[in-house]
Amino acid sequence: MPTLFRDEFEPIPSCHWSYVECKWYLYYNAYCRKLKLHICYTKPLHFRISGDAMSFANGTFLFITNSFHTPVGLSSVAALATHLGNELQIYLKMPPRTEAIIFKKRIEILQESLPEDLGPIPITGVHSKEFAPTLNELAKQGGALLALVPTRRGNPIRAFSNNDYERLLIEGSLPVLALPRDGKLGLIKKVLFPADLSPRSEAALQQTIDLCKRLDAELHLLHIYGTDGLLPSERDMQKRRAATSPRELFELDQNQLKELAARATDQGITTVIATAEGRAHTAILNYIRTQQINLAIMASHGPRNSEDILLGTTTARVILHSNVPVIGVPA
């Protein structure tokens, strides 16, 4: 079979195929594999990887909506922004060919529908085709956090159209706050950070610690042992190759967890360490439910293999099924 179906492949920051092309090719190829047909392909499968995550604890909150009336979840995000002392703006997405007069009218309708207790909130209208370049420009200017009540399409509908939060995490470099279906963002006292022990996740961890300090929240570090492994480039392979037994690998992981916890504790954060076994998204959702977590913050590495493309990454699956808000941070 083509090397596309290796268990792991190394994504590189170029894109000969679009994300949708890759996904449809995988569906087609999986069908042919079922029929025991052999397919050859000539295009290499490459992915565009998000850039470095920007700091969001002190940045602007950008609430994304396409509603002309008060969006669900806006009040919750406004309350959090006020509590943290952060600026809040609204980005209203418009169809690509919206005329200027309609463009202006829809912004006025949304402005008039906002509750008075929220105060004046700047609203920027952006055509859908200009949305990605606008966000990329914002990422260059400084830290920001995108907030939305996302679409939650499961397969097979997702095969035709990715969820909006997936596109934001894959194509952009700004963190994304995905609110639950009801748009509520309650009191945050327990924050979960799934620790995959990847060097690329360390920036997301520091941002999580910064947010916990400002919210006076308890930090839970969860490491999961299972089949959702990291790519070799995402591990400290020099240390792992030096290990001579599974016990040494386990001790290496435990020591790394303790180091991460010590980093948070040294900054005055109450920290809890936990481990679990199984599929990563299932273990994370179970932990959120059993430990009454109020917010999950996850480093998102983008699709690693064919399963991630077909069914979604670990972060995407957690957002899809979670009843609490989740912040995805491109790593």
Rosetta blueprint (number, residue, H / E / L):
1 M L
2 P L
3 T H
4 L H
5 F H
6 R L
7 D L
8 E L
9 F L
10 E L
11 P L
12 I L
13 P E
14 S L
15 C L
16 H L
17 W L
18 S L
19 Y H
20 V H
21 E H
22 C H
23 K H
24 W H
25 Y H
26 L H
27 Y H
28 Y H
29 N H
30 A H
31 Y H
32 C H
33 R H
34 K H
35 L L
36 K L
37 L L
38 H L
39 I L
40 C L
41 Y L
42 T L
43 K L
44 P L
45 L L
46 H L
47 F E
48 R L
49 I L
50 S L
51 G L
52 D L
53 A L
54 M L
55 S L
56 F L
57 A L
58 N L
59 G L
60 T E
61 F E
62 L E
63 F E
64 I E
65 T E
66 N L
67 S L
68 F L
69 H L
70 T L
71 P L
72 V L
73 G L
74 L H
75 S H
76 S H
77 V H
78 A H
79 A H
80 L H
81 A H
82 T H
83 H H
84 L H
85 G L
86 N L
87 E L
88 L E
89 Q E
90 I E
91 Y E
92 L E
93 K E
94 M E
95 P L
96 P L
97 R L
98 T L
99 E L
100 A H
101 I H
102 I H
103 F H
104 K H
105 K H
106 R H
107 I H
108 E H
109 I H
110 L H
111 Q H
112 E H
113 S H
114 L L
115 P L
116 E H
117 D H
118 L H
119 G L
120 P L
121 I L
122 P L
123 I E
124 T E
125 G E
126 V E
127 H E
128 S H
129 K H
130 E H
131 F H
132 A H
133 P H
134 T H
135 L H
136 N H
137 E H
138 L H
139 A H
140 K H
141 Q H
142 G L
143 G L
144 A E
145 L E
146 L E
147 A E
148 L E
149 V L
150 P L
151 T L
152 R L
153 R L
154 G L
155 N L
156 P L
157 I H
158 R H
159 A H
160 F H
161 S L
162 N L
163 N L
164 D H
165 Y H
166 E H
167 R H
168 L H
169 L H
170 I H
171 E H
172 G L
173 S L
174 L L
175 P L
176 V E
177 L E
178 A E
179 L L
180 P L
181 R L
182 D L
183 G L
184 K L
185 L L
186 G L
187 L L
188 I L
189 K L
190 K E
191 V E
192 L E
193 F E
194 P E
195 A L
196 D L
197 L L
198 S L
199 P H
200 R H
201 S H
202 E H
203 A H
204 A H
205 L H
206 Q H
207 Q H
208 T H
209 I H
210 D H
211 L H
212 C H
213 K H
214 R H
215 L H
216 D L
217 A L
218 E E
219 L E
220 H E
221 L E
222 L E
223 H E
224 I E
225 Y E
226 G L
227 T L
228 D L
229 G L
230 L L
231 L L
232 P H
233 S H
234 E H
235 R L
236 D L
237 M H
238 Q H
239 K H
240 R H
241 R H
242 A H
243 A L
244 T L
245 S L
246 P H
247 R H
248 E H
249 L H
250 F H
251 E H
252 L H
253 D H
254 Q H
255 N H
256 Q H
257 L H
258 K H
259 E H
260 L H
261 A H
262 A H
263 R H
264 A H
265 T H
266 D L
267 Q L
268 G L
269 I L
270 T L
271 T E
272 V E
273 I E
274 A E
275 T E
276 A E
277 E E
278 G L
279 R L
280 A H
281 H H
282 T H
283 A H
284 I H
285 L H
286 N H
287 Y H
288 I H
289 R H
290 T H
291 Q L
292 Q L
293 I L
294 N L
295 L E
296 A E
297 I E
298 M E
299 A E
300 S E
301 H L
302 G L
303 P L
304 R L
305 N L
306 S H
307 E H
308 D H
309 I H
310 L H
311 L H
312 G L
313 T L
314 T H
315 T H
316 A H
317 R H
318 V H
319 I H
320 L H
321 H H
322 S L
323 N L
324 V L
325 P L
326 V E
327 I E
328 G E
329 V E
330 P E
331 A L
